[in-house]
Amino acid sequence: MCELAMEDQEQEREISDVDPQDNTSVAGNGVMLVVNHSRVHPPLSVVLATVLYLAEFISAAVLCSRYHKTDDSIWMGCTIAFMLLPAVLIQLALTFIHRDLGRDRPLVLFLHLLLLGPLIRCFEALVVYYRAGKREEPYVTISRKISLKKGQKGPMELEIGQSERTLATHRNAFKRTAVIQAFLGSTPQLTLQLYATIQEKYILLPTRLTLMIITLISITYGALVCSVLAIQIRYDDYKVQLRPAAYLCMIVWRGLEIATRVTALVLFSTALTYWVILVGMVNLLFFFFLPWAEFWARKGSLTENIEKNFSKLGTIVVLSMFTLLYACINVFCWSAVQLDLSHRELIERKQRWTRLALYYGGRFIENFLLITLWYFFKSDFYEYVCAPLLGVQLLVCYSLAVLFMLLFYQFCHPCRRLFKYNVHDCLRCVCCCKGRRRGRGRRRGELPPSYSTAATMVMVSEEPLELLDPQNSHPPDLNSHPQDRETAIIDDIMEAA
């Protein structure tokens, strides 16, 4: 999920284009100072988001021409709607983030009107990247972070140059557009095309198949961005790194979750066509009004950090659009963040295990009910399909998605040393509670608290470091043995995406 309120802090967080071997020094207060303007990493996330946007737009346009030739006006109209809606919203988001309305850039605005805004933005980012390091440039800001290396914390300061800051702005903007593209365009597009394929007796056109593959990749990438942004938001003060195993685990988790959800909705829609509209609207409205209900229950006041020039009505409109995107994400997969409309960052930093468990438990039950209703009300078209086996496969795939999610938090989460209770502790606690109920008459000793270094779901900011890692209870001495000290400077976690 991407927040709209703290753009400047995002820029400082996203910029980590530094090499641990280049130009490091220790200040008098023990803070590691890193200076490196000669090397910046290519904006691969910007290029990938642009390629997915153009590929989906072009393939949808080609499929619309195919529908026009065969007089499939309904499929053509829905495909055009799901093609244009995210495209228009992406143009508005890029224009708003870069604040181009108050600048004299007629060519850029004209390309946005032609729905080619991401293309020109990608070109600008590549130009900044290739020009970086060719001339000396002063730093424009200093980013202060905490490096976490094997349980030891070390403060550092990063001098940020103009090129790094500009590329960070582009990366932040394209992360938002990737989420918009994925959940306001790709998910309904994939659902529509899969439904059309089944309704047309599995006549799978090559252009339709291409569009379905592109949309699935776009949705998975958008969900991946949501998970990474959630980690960045909660650990804004730390420099974190996701290893390839973590990315692989998240891709499998998100891919299985989204594919199972879309398939369950499509199968249900083929049996009870009009009821699926009710199911979708109930999900959308529930997740849309949930943050507002919590906001009213807390009796909070609207944040004023969205945009200085916004009126109260404009702030409400922006928050409503932001909440709509949040609701669309949760209809198909876990958003990885919770909204707090009264907070200046709009995001609740604490990860609540109870809410995560309720979401996946409720979604599993809902998918089970949808598949069961499809099984009892399916048409004769599925006579030659083993319906029970298909239903079991879908439920197993969703269970595997939950399993990979637990594995990610248990073993692959980059900040697992900052948590108190991990997944193993939560499951152990549940088992112990059941054991106490069975043997109340017997005396049972209290289980010692677990301070495993594996990933956890409950963040404890007040927990002392001695409890987390007794061997590293003393703060690191940055002034002693400088030749043995490792600088935990790492690259931007999304630059490799």
LOKOL-457059 format. One record per residue (C-alpha): residue number from 1; residue in one letter; x, y, z. Coordinates in Angstrom, 3 decimals. Last residue first. Example, Ala and Ser with C-alpha at 12.3 -4.5 7.8 and 13.67 -1.06 7.14 Angstrom:
LOKOL-457059
ATOM num residuo       xx       yy       zz
ATOM   2       s   13.670   -1.060    7.140
ATOM   1       a   12.300   -4.500    7.800
END
This chain:
LOKOL-457059
ATOM num residuo       xx       yy       zz
ATOM 497       a   11.965   -5.804   -8.494
ATOM 496       a   15.681   -5.208   -7.958
ATOM 495       e   15.147   -1.524   -7.258
ATOM 494       m   12.372   -2.407   -4.829
ATOM 493       i   14.509   -3.070   -1.800
ATOM 492       d   16.658   -0.002   -2.314
ATOM 491       d   20.226   -1.162   -1.863
ATOM 490       i   21.972   -1.924    1.348
ATOM 489       i   24.260   -0.199    3.783
ATOM 488       a   24.936   -2.440    6.719
ATOM 487       t   28.429   -1.195    7.218
ATOM 486       e   30.518   -3.926    8.678
ATOM 485       r   32.931   -3.129   11.489
ATOM 484       d   36.171   -5.000   11.652
ATOM 483       q   38.438   -2.170   10.451
ATOM 482       p   36.723    0.322   12.715
ATOM 481       h   37.819   -1.614   15.778
ATOM 480       s   36.305    0.739   18.379
ATOM 479       n   34.432    3.936   17.537
ATOM 478       l   31.131    2.313   16.577
ATOM 477       d   30.693    0.707   19.944
ATOM 476       p   27.564   -1.368   19.602
ATOM 475       p   24.992   -1.065   22.378
ATOM 474       h   25.312   -3.756   25.039
ATOM 473       s   22.735   -6.538   25.073
ATOM 472       n   24.258   -8.330   22.102
ATOM 471       q   24.597  -11.718   23.703
ATOM 470       p   21.232  -11.367   25.394
ATOM 469       d   19.437  -10.983   22.049
ATOM 468       l   15.752  -10.126   22.185
ATOM 467       l   15.552   -9.736   25.912
ATOM 466       e   18.675   -7.548   26.092
ATOM 465       l   17.344   -5.408   23.234
ATOM 464       p   14.718   -3.927   25.468
ATOM 463       e   11.050   -4.290   24.445
ATOM 462       e    9.374   -0.878   24.230
ATOM 461       s    8.887   -0.945   20.455
ATOM 460       v    7.108   -4.255   20.455
ATOM 459       m    5.849   -5.357   17.055
ATOM 458       v    3.536   -8.316   17.102
ATOM 457       m    3.507  -10.454   13.938
ATOM 456       t    6.794  -12.227   14.301
ATOM 455       a    9.656  -13.319   12.098
ATOM 454       a   12.276  -15.566   13.623
ATOM 453       t   14.770  -14.305   16.185
ATOM 452       s   13.089  -16.322   18.882
ATOM 451       y   12.310  -14.624   22.129
ATOM 450       s   10.047  -17.255   23.581
ATOM 449       p    8.492  -16.718   26.994
ATOM 448       p    8.807  -19.639   29.348
ATOM 447       l    5.761  -21.879   29.525
ATOM 446       e    4.096  -21.878   32.907
ATOM 445       g    4.041  -25.164   34.684
ATOM 444       r    0.952  -27.261   34.704
ATOM 443       r   -0.833  -28.678   37.674
ATOM 442       r   -3.556  -31.082   36.737
ATOM 441       g   -7.210  -30.399   37.339
ATOM 440       r   -7.404  -27.929   34.466
ATOM 439       g   -6.211  -30.585   32.062
ATOM 438       r   -8.269  -30.153   28.894
ATOM 437       r   -8.633  -26.379   29.182
ATOM 436       r   -4.919  -25.983   29.899
ATOM 435       g   -4.045  -27.997   26.806
ATOM 434       k   -6.238  -25.825   24.587
ATOM 433       c   -4.509  -22.693   25.881
ATOM 432       c   -1.129  -24.355   25.363
ATOM 431       c   -1.965  -25.149   21.735
ATOM 430       v   -2.949  -21.535   21.084
ATOM 429       c    0.232  -20.252   22.737
ATOM 428       r    2.362  -22.606   20.654
ATOM 427       l    0.717  -21.342   17.486
ATOM 426       c    1.456  -17.756   18.487
ATOM 425       d    5.014  -18.592   19.540
ATOM 424       h    5.757  -20.332   16.241
ATOM 423       v    4.405  -17.355   14.326
ATOM 422       n    6.795  -15.044   16.149
ATOM 421       y    6.428  -13.120   19.380
ATOM 420       k    8.705  -10.224   20.354
ATOM 419       f    9.637   -8.586   17.093
ATOM 418       l   12.685   -6.538   16.085
ATOM 417       r   14.730   -9.583   15.110
ATOM 416       r   12.179  -10.437   12.394
ATOM 415       c   13.021   -7.271   10.502
ATOM 414       p   13.801   -8.752    7.047
ATOM 413       h   10.883  -11.233    7.123
ATOM 412       c   12.115  -14.463    5.552
ATOM 411       f   11.853  -17.137    8.276
ATOM 410       q    8.604  -16.928   10.242
ATOM 409       y    6.863  -14.057    8.489
ATOM 408       f    7.566  -15.548    5.064
ATOM 407       l    6.770  -19.077    6.184
ATOM 406       l    3.412  -17.892    7.498
ATOM 405       m    2.589  -16.314    4.125
ATOM 404       f    3.776  -19.461    2.364
ATOM 403       l    1.317  -21.486    4.456
ATOM 402       v   -1.531  -19.056    3.796
ATOM 401       a   -0.938  -19.406    0.042
ATOM 400       l   -0.766  -23.181    0.452
ATOM 399       s   -4.182  -23.103    2.114
ATOM 398       y   -5.503  -21.122   -0.849
ATOM 397       c   -4.106  -23.753   -3.217
ATOM 396       v   -5.643  -26.552   -1.139
ATOM 395       l   -9.041  -24.844   -1.268
ATOM 394       l   -8.812  -24.495   -5.040
ATOM 393       q   -7.708  -28.093   -5.486
ATOM 392       v  -10.566  -29.354   -3.314
ATOM 391       g  -13.088  -27.475   -5.439
ATOM 390       l  -11.610  -28.838   -8.673
ATOM 389       l  -11.640  -32.377   -7.308
ATOM 388       p  -15.278  -32.059   -6.267
ATOM 387       a  -16.230  -30.640   -9.714
ATOM 386       c  -14.657  -33.363  -11.826
ATOM 385       v  -15.445  -31.693  -15.144
ATOM 384       y  -17.359  -33.590  -17.843
ATOM 383       e  -20.756  -32.425  -16.616
ATOM 382       y  -19.474  -28.887  -16.098
ATOM 381       f  -21.627  -27.493  -18.940
ATOM 380       d  -24.645  -29.022  -17.280
ATOM 379       s  -24.863  -25.928  -15.094
ATOM 378       k  -23.534  -25.479  -11.587
ATOM 377       f  -25.977  -24.867   -8.737
ATOM 376       f  -24.765  -27.401   -6.169
ATOM 375       y  -21.045  -27.159   -6.968
ATOM 374       w  -21.166  -23.380   -7.414
ATOM 373       l  -22.728  -23.047   -3.976
ATOM 372       t  -19.922  -25.139   -2.511
ATOM 371       i  -17.225  -23.115   -4.311
ATOM 370       l  -18.681  -19.839   -3.035
ATOM 369       l  -19.056  -21.230    0.493
ATOM 368       f  -15.448  -22.448    0.575
ATOM 367       n  -14.217  -19.121   -0.795
ATOM 366       e  -16.111  -17.333    1.967
ATOM 365       i  -14.761  -19.663    4.660
ATOM 364       f  -11.192  -19.137    3.437
ATOM 363       r  -11.743  -15.372    3.277
ATOM 362       g  -13.034  -15.311    6.844
ATOM 361       g  -10.031  -17.233    8.151
ATOM 360       y   -7.619  -15.153    6.089
ATOM 359       y   -9.094  -11.869    7.300
ATOM 358       l   -9.657  -12.954   10.910
ATOM 357       a   -6.070  -14.189   11.187
ATOM 356       l   -4.708  -10.916    9.808
ATOM 355       r   -6.926   -8.903   12.130
ATOM 354       t   -5.822  -10.912   15.157
ATOM 353       w   -2.133  -10.673   14.217
ATOM 352       r   -2.273   -6.892   14.262
ATOM 351       q    0.637   -5.208   12.536
ATOM 350       k    1.347   -1.874   14.151
ATOM 349       r    2.143    1.093   11.901
ATOM 348       e   -1.390    2.192   11.166
ATOM 347       i   -1.298    4.083    7.891
ATOM 346       l   -2.824    7.462    7.041
ATOM 345       e    0.632    9.039    7.594
ATOM 344       r   -0.816   11.973    9.562
ATOM 343       h   -2.998    9.654   11.591
ATOM 342       s   -6.738   10.308   11.781
ATOM 341       l   -7.489    8.226    8.700
ATOM 340       d   -5.846    5.137   10.176
ATOM 339       l   -5.727    2.533    7.423
ATOM 338       q   -4.508   -0.994    7.966
ATOM 337       v   -1.646   -2.514    6.024
ATOM 336       a   -0.804   -5.852    4.360
ATOM 335       s   -3.577   -5.352    1.744
ATOM 334       w   -4.657   -8.998    1.974
ATOM 333       c   -6.044  -10.207   -1.344
ATOM 332       f   -8.956   -9.912   -3.784
ATOM 331       v  -11.569   -7.764   -2.027
ATOM 330       n   -8.819   -6.350    0.198
ATOM 329       i   -7.156   -4.548   -2.705
ATOM 328       c  -10.403   -2.996   -3.896
ATOM 327       a  -11.119   -1.718   -0.366
ATOM 326       y   -7.717   -0.009   -0.070
ATOM 325       l   -8.194    1.604   -3.480
ATOM 324       l  -11.594    2.884   -2.351
ATOM 323       t  -10.038    4.170    0.894
ATOM 322       f   -7.512    6.232   -1.080
ATOM 321       m  -10.280    7.580   -3.285
ATOM 320       s  -12.282    8.509   -0.173
ATOM 319       l   -9.220   10.101    1.441
ATOM 318       v   -8.691   12.240   -1.662
ATOM 317       v  -12.358   13.309   -1.691
ATOM 316       i  -12.342   14.062    2.043
ATOM 315       t   -9.210   16.207    1.680
ATOM 314       g  -10.802   18.102   -1.208
ATOM 313       l  -13.874   18.800    0.904
ATOM 312       k  -11.716   20.072    3.771
ATOM 311       s   -9.892   22.345    1.381
ATOM 310       f   -6.631   21.273   -0.200
ATOM 309       n   -3.767   23.723   -0.690
ATOM 308       k   -1.514   22.176    1.954
ATOM 307       e   -1.914   18.649    0.605
ATOM 306       i   -2.525   15.411    2.471
ATOM 305       n   -1.017   16.690    5.715
ATOM 304       e   -4.188   18.021    7.336
ATOM 303       t   -5.357   14.762    8.858
ATOM 302       l   -9.058   14.537    9.565
ATOM 301       s  -10.010   14.577   13.224
ATOM 300       g  -10.534   11.542   15.422
ATOM 299       k  -13.598   10.445   17.344
ATOM 298       r  -12.038    6.992   17.749
ATOM 297       a  -15.338    5.383   16.748
ATOM 296       w  -15.647    7.796   13.807
ATOM 295       f  -12.218    6.791   12.470
ATOM 294       e  -12.926    3.099   13.066
ATOM 293       a  -16.149    3.457   11.073
ATOM 292       w  -14.272    5.340    8.340
ATOM 291       p  -11.612    2.626    8.128
ATOM 290       l  -14.338   -0.093    7.856
ATOM 289       f  -16.488    1.841    5.372
ATOM 288       f  -14.534    0.839    2.261
ATOM 287       f  -13.721   -2.680    3.470
ATOM 286       f  -17.393   -3.449    4.049
ATOM 285       l  -18.562   -1.634    0.914
ATOM 284       l  -16.241   -3.619   -1.346
ATOM 283       n  -16.997   -6.999    0.204
ATOM 282       v  -20.766   -6.406    0.148
ATOM 281       m  -20.526   -5.117   -3.422
ATOM 280       g  -18.618   -8.170   -4.631
ATOM 279       v  -20.990  -10.657   -3.014
ATOM 278       l  -24.047   -8.797   -4.312
ATOM 277       i  -22.624   -8.728   -7.832
ATOM 276       v  -21.863  -12.437   -7.519
ATOM 275       w  -25.561  -13.006   -6.852
ATOM 274       y  -26.454  -11.900  -10.353
ATOM 273       t  -24.586  -14.677  -12.127
ATOM 272       l  -25.344  -17.594   -9.844
ATOM 271       a  -23.722  -20.589  -11.561
ATOM 270       t  -21.184  -18.873  -13.833
ATOM 269       s  -20.620  -16.177  -11.193
ATOM 268       f  -19.621  -18.775   -8.584
ATOM 267       l  -16.975  -20.179  -10.913
ATOM 266       v  -15.655  -16.665  -11.593
ATOM 265       l  -15.502  -15.704   -7.919
ATOM 264       a  -13.697  -18.918   -6.968
ATOM 263       t  -11.218  -18.495   -9.838
ATOM 262       v  -10.427  -14.910   -8.840
ATOM 261       r   -9.786  -15.875   -5.216
ATOM 260       t   -7.649  -18.881   -6.085
ATOM 259       a   -5.496  -16.905   -8.524
ATOM 258       i   -5.076  -14.044   -6.035
ATOM 257       e   -3.961  -16.186   -3.101
ATOM 256       l   -1.780  -18.487   -5.190
ATOM 255       g    0.076  -15.570   -6.767
ATOM 254       r    0.428  -13.660   -3.514
ATOM 253       w    2.004  -16.501   -1.555
ATOM 252       v    4.128  -17.739   -4.457
ATOM 251       i    5.428  -14.216   -5.121
ATOM 250       m    5.959  -13.563   -1.406
ATOM 249       c    8.051  -16.712   -0.942
ATOM 248       l   10.136  -15.935   -4.015
ATOM 247       y   10.746  -12.375   -2.826
ATOM 246       a   11.778  -13.635    0.618
ATOM 245       a   14.098  -16.249   -0.893
ATOM 244       p   15.703  -13.538   -3.037
ATOM 243       r   16.620  -11.561    0.116
ATOM 242       l   14.658   -8.580    1.315
ATOM 241       q   16.764   -5.814    2.802
ATOM 240       v   16.003   -3.291    5.494
ATOM 239       k   17.506    0.043    6.476
ATOM 238       y   15.648    1.063    9.590
ATOM 237       d   13.814    4.181   10.764
ATOM 236       d   10.807    3.633    8.490
ATOM 235       y   10.217    0.170    9.829
ATOM 234       r    6.416    0.040    9.708
ATOM 233       i    6.146    2.011    6.485
ATOM 232       q    8.906    0.129    4.670
ATOM 231       i    7.449   -3.252    5.598
ATOM 230       a    4.011   -2.211    4.355
ATOM 229       l    5.591   -0.863    1.172
ATOM 228       v    7.112   -4.286    0.513
ATOM 227       s    3.802   -6.079    0.985
ATOM 226       c    1.889   -3.624   -1.202
ATOM 225       v    4.565   -3.808   -3.925
ATOM 224       l    4.219   -7.590   -3.986
ATOM 223       a    0.453   -7.214   -4.340
ATOM 222       g    1.020   -4.951   -7.349
ATOM 221       y    3.509   -7.389   -8.859
ATOM 220       t    1.063  -10.265   -8.466
ATOM 219       i   -1.725   -8.197  -10.009
ATOM 218       s    0.436   -7.155  -12.970
ATOM 217       i    1.602  -10.717  -13.605
ATOM 216       l   -2.018  -11.920  -13.571
ATOM 215       t   -3.017   -9.070  -15.889
ATOM 214       i   -0.279   -9.956  -18.370
ATOM 213       i   -1.296  -13.631  -18.424
ATOM 212       m   -4.969  -12.777  -18.908
ATOM 211       l   -4.172  -10.329  -21.719
ATOM 210       t   -2.101  -12.913  -23.558
ATOM 209       l   -4.859  -15.513  -23.211
ATOM 208       r   -7.386  -13.024  -24.568
ATOM 207       t   -5.152  -12.197  -27.525
ATOM 206       p   -4.659  -15.887  -28.274
ATOM 205       l   -8.413  -16.548  -28.096
ATOM 204       l   -9.531  -19.179  -25.635
ATOM 203       i  -12.832  -20.733  -26.674
ATOM 202       y  -13.481  -22.481  -23.366
ATOM 201       k  -17.221  -22.860  -23.898
ATOM 200       e  -17.900  -19.161  -24.591
ATOM 199       q  -19.212  -18.628  -21.063
ATOM 198       i  -16.022  -20.106  -19.630
ATOM 197       t  -13.770  -17.785  -21.635
ATOM 196       a  -15.956  -14.776  -20.892
ATOM 195       y  -15.675  -15.473  -17.148
ATOM 194       l  -11.885  -15.701  -17.426
ATOM 193       q  -11.841  -12.455  -19.405
ATOM 192       l  -13.987  -10.616  -16.855
ATOM 191       t  -12.074  -11.811  -13.794
ATOM 190       l   -8.747  -10.891  -15.398
ATOM 189       q  -10.040   -7.419  -16.279
ATOM 188       p  -11.519   -6.909  -12.809
ATOM 187       t   -8.109   -7.748  -11.280
ATOM 186       s   -6.014   -5.863  -13.837
ATOM 185       g   -7.779   -2.505  -13.711
ATOM 184       l   -8.489   -1.111  -10.261
ATOM 183       f   -6.370   -3.608   -8.353
ATOM 182       a   -3.223   -3.963  -10.437
ATOM 181       q   -3.127   -0.619  -12.227
ATOM 180       i   -3.699    1.337   -9.036
ATOM 179       v   -1.026   -0.681   -7.201
ATOM 178       a    1.472   -0.192  -10.039
ATOM 177       t    0.603    3.522  -10.181
ATOM 176       r    1.501    3.915   -6.530
ATOM 175       k    4.807    2.132   -6.985
ATOM 174       f    5.374    4.280  -10.054
ATOM 173       a    5.177    7.497   -8.035
ATOM 172       n    7.533    6.269   -5.316
ATOM 171       r   10.081    5.176   -7.912
ATOM 170       h    9.900    8.485   -9.757
ATOM 169       t   10.393   10.478   -6.552
ATOM 168       a   13.318    8.259   -5.582
ATOM 167       l   14.894    8.883   -8.982
ATOM 166       t   14.726   12.629   -8.353
ATOM 165       r   16.243   12.275   -4.883
ATOM 164       e   19.068   10.077   -6.118
ATOM 163       s   19.859   12.535   -8.902
ATOM 162       q   19.840   15.527   -6.535
ATOM 161       g   22.251   13.966   -4.083
ATOM 160       i   21.486   12.297   -0.774
ATOM 159       e   24.117   12.217    1.961
ATOM 158       l   23.390    9.191    4.094
ATOM 157       e   23.737    9.230    7.883
ATOM 156       m   24.147    6.127    9.986
ATOM 155       p   23.107    4.754   13.352
ATOM 154       g   24.140    1.218   14.317
ATOM 153       k   21.938   -1.485   15.777
ATOM 152       q   23.195   -4.973   16.477
ATOM 151       g   20.870   -7.972   16.102
ATOM 150       k   22.900   -9.587   13.336
ATOM 149       k   23.188   -6.319   11.412
ATOM 148       l   20.492   -3.688   11.766
ATOM 147       s   21.388   -0.306   10.341
ATOM 146       i   19.563    2.694   11.725
ATOM 145       k   18.760    5.585    9.397
ATOM 144       r   19.390    9.303    9.058
ATOM 143       s   18.877   10.776    5.594
ATOM 142       i   20.802   13.953    4.774
ATOM 141       t   19.554   16.371    2.138
ATOM 140       v   20.495   18.159   -1.079
ATOM 139       y   23.930   16.690   -1.689
ATOM 138       p   26.174   18.696   -3.960
ATOM 137       e   26.683   17.614   -7.563
ATOM 136       e   29.874   16.677   -9.363
ATOM 135       r   29.329   15.723  -12.972
ATOM 134       k   28.933   12.483  -14.895
ATOM 133       g   27.651   10.641  -11.821
ATOM 132       a   24.010   10.719  -12.842
ATOM 131       r   23.324   11.522  -16.480
ATOM 130       y   22.303    7.954  -17.361
ATOM 129       y   19.955    7.732  -14.364
ATOM 128       v   18.340   11.118  -14.923
ATOM 127       v   17.667   10.226  -18.564
ATOM 126       l   16.201    6.869  -17.512
ATOM 125       a   13.856    8.601  -15.057
ATOM 124       e   12.715   11.090  -17.711
ATOM 123       f   11.989    8.253  -20.174
ATOM 122       c    9.960    6.433  -17.524
ATOM 121       r    7.971    9.600  -16.892
ATOM 120       i    7.362   10.017  -20.635
ATOM 119       l    6.020    6.458  -20.895
ATOM 118       p    3.980    6.638  -17.699
ATOM 117       g    2.129    9.717  -19.050
ATOM 116       l    1.048    8.105  -22.302
ATOM 115       l   -2.705    8.334  -21.686
ATOM 114       l   -3.048   10.793  -24.604
ATOM 113       l   -4.021   13.498  -22.106
ATOM 112       h   -0.898   12.585  -20.147
ATOM 111       l    1.120   13.077  -23.315
ATOM 110       f   -0.323   16.594  -23.606
ATOM 109       l    0.563   17.331  -19.976
ATOM 108       v    4.162   16.285  -20.594
ATOM 107       l    4.399   18.368  -23.759
ATOM 106       p    2.859   21.440  -22.093
ATOM 105       r    5.337   21.560  -19.208
ATOM 104       d    5.119   25.043  -17.653
ATOM 103       r    4.592   24.120  -14.031
ATOM 102       g    1.587   24.530  -11.735
ATOM 101       l   -0.282   21.538  -13.116
ATOM 100       d    2.873   19.427  -13.047
ATOM  99       r    2.806   18.687   -9.326
ATOM  98       h    4.920   15.496   -9.697
ATOM  97       i    2.625   13.506   -7.383
ATOM  96       f   -0.598   15.067   -8.724
ATOM  95       t    0.299   14.605  -12.396
ATOM  94       l    1.378   11.019  -11.763
ATOM  93       a   -1.835   10.240   -9.863
ATOM  92       l   -4.070   11.881  -12.473
ATOM  91       q   -2.439    9.942  -15.318
ATOM  90       i   -2.718    6.713  -13.303
ATOM  89       l   -6.406    7.364  -12.647
ATOM  88       v   -7.049    7.753  -16.375
ATOM  87       a   -5.258    4.498  -17.227
ATOM  86       p   -6.954    2.655  -14.355
ATOM  85       l  -10.417    3.497  -15.752
ATOM  84       l   -9.535    3.156  -19.445
ATOM  83       m   -8.772   -0.570  -19.692
ATOM  82       f  -11.434   -1.791  -17.268
ATOM  81       a  -14.031    0.250  -19.166
ATOM  80       i  -12.769   -0.872  -22.581
ATOM  79       t  -12.961   -4.524  -21.540
ATOM  78       c  -16.477   -4.038  -20.160
ATOM  77       g  -17.674   -2.438  -23.401
ATOM  76       m  -16.051   -5.068  -25.626
ATOM  75       w  -17.437   -7.994  -23.647
ATOM  74       i  -20.929   -6.503  -23.848
ATOM  73       s  -20.653   -5.521  -27.526
ATOM  72       d  -19.599   -8.922  -28.757
ATOM  71       d  -20.245   -8.045  -32.418
ATOM  70       t  -17.574  -10.482  -33.710
ATOM  69       k  -15.499   -7.718  -35.319
ATOM  68       h  -15.922   -5.461  -32.294
ATOM  67       y  -14.794   -8.231  -29.937
ATOM  66       r  -11.566   -8.585  -31.931
ATOM  65       s  -11.061   -4.812  -31.844
ATOM  64       c  -11.514   -4.945  -28.068
ATOM  63       l   -8.910   -7.715  -27.846
ATOM  62       v   -6.380   -5.502  -29.622
ATOM  61       a   -7.121   -2.643  -27.204
ATOM  60       a   -6.760   -4.964  -24.197
ATOM  59       s   -3.394   -6.204  -25.515
ATOM  58       i   -2.192   -2.622  -25.984
ATOM  57       f   -3.268   -1.430  -22.523
ATOM  56       e   -1.920   -4.522  -20.761
ATOM  55       a    1.457   -4.291  -22.475
ATOM  54       l    1.722   -0.518  -21.960
ATOM  53       y    1.008   -0.681  -18.229
ATOM  52       l    3.163   -3.770  -17.679
ATOM  51       v    6.097   -2.160  -19.505
ATOM  50       t    5.708    1.067  -17.517
ATOM  49       a    5.633   -0.761  -14.179
ATOM  48       l    8.727   -2.758  -15.155
ATOM  47       v   10.649    0.328  -16.281
ATOM  46       v    9.885    2.223  -13.078
ATOM  45       s   10.789   -0.803  -10.930
ATOM  44       l   14.073   -1.102  -12.833
ATOM  43       p   15.140    2.448  -12.022
ATOM  42       p   18.845    1.756  -12.540
ATOM  41       h   21.010    1.980   -9.433
ATOM  40       v   22.999    5.062   -8.632
ATOM  39       r   26.769    5.270   -8.401
ATOM  38       s   28.831    8.448   -8.359
ATOM  37       h   26.961   10.227   -5.581
ATOM  36       n   28.431    8.312   -2.658
ATOM  35       v   28.866    9.618    0.861
ATOM  34       v   28.220    7.445    3.899
ATOM  33       l   28.534    8.793    7.432
ATOM  32       m   28.457    6.227   10.258
ATOM  31       v   27.430    7.884   13.489
ATOM  30       g   29.800    7.492   16.425
ATOM  29       n   29.310   11.028   17.760
ATOM  28       g   32.587   12.245   16.280
ATOM  27       a   31.641   11.147   12.810
ATOM  26       v   32.711    7.868   11.282
ATOM  25       s   33.594    7.742    7.611
ATOM  24       t   32.456    5.924    4.506
ATOM  23       n   33.450    6.977    0.986
ATOM  22       d   32.687    3.850   -0.988
ATOM  21       q   32.737    0.292    0.270
ATOM  20       p   29.199    0.184    1.606
ATOM  19       d   27.865    1.309   -1.757
ATOM  18       v   24.974    3.687   -1.749
ATOM  17       d   21.677    3.848   -3.576
ATOM  16       s   19.589    3.748   -0.403
ATOM  15       i   16.928    6.277   -1.259
ATOM  14       e   13.498    4.878   -0.577
ATOM  13       r   13.319    6.030    2.996
ATOM  12       e   14.373    9.600    2.347
ATOM  11       q   11.933    9.891   -0.518
ATOM  10       e    9.230    8.290    1.539
ATOM   9       q    9.761   10.895    4.251
ATOM   8       d    9.213   13.632    1.696
ATOM   7       e    6.118   11.961    0.308
ATOM   6       m    4.451   11.533    3.688
ATOM   5       a    0.719   11.903    3.093
ATOM   4       l   -0.109    9.827    0.070
ATOM   3       e    0.643    6.399    1.426
ATOM   2       c    1.287    3.404   -0.738
ATOM   1       m    0.000    0.000    0.000
END
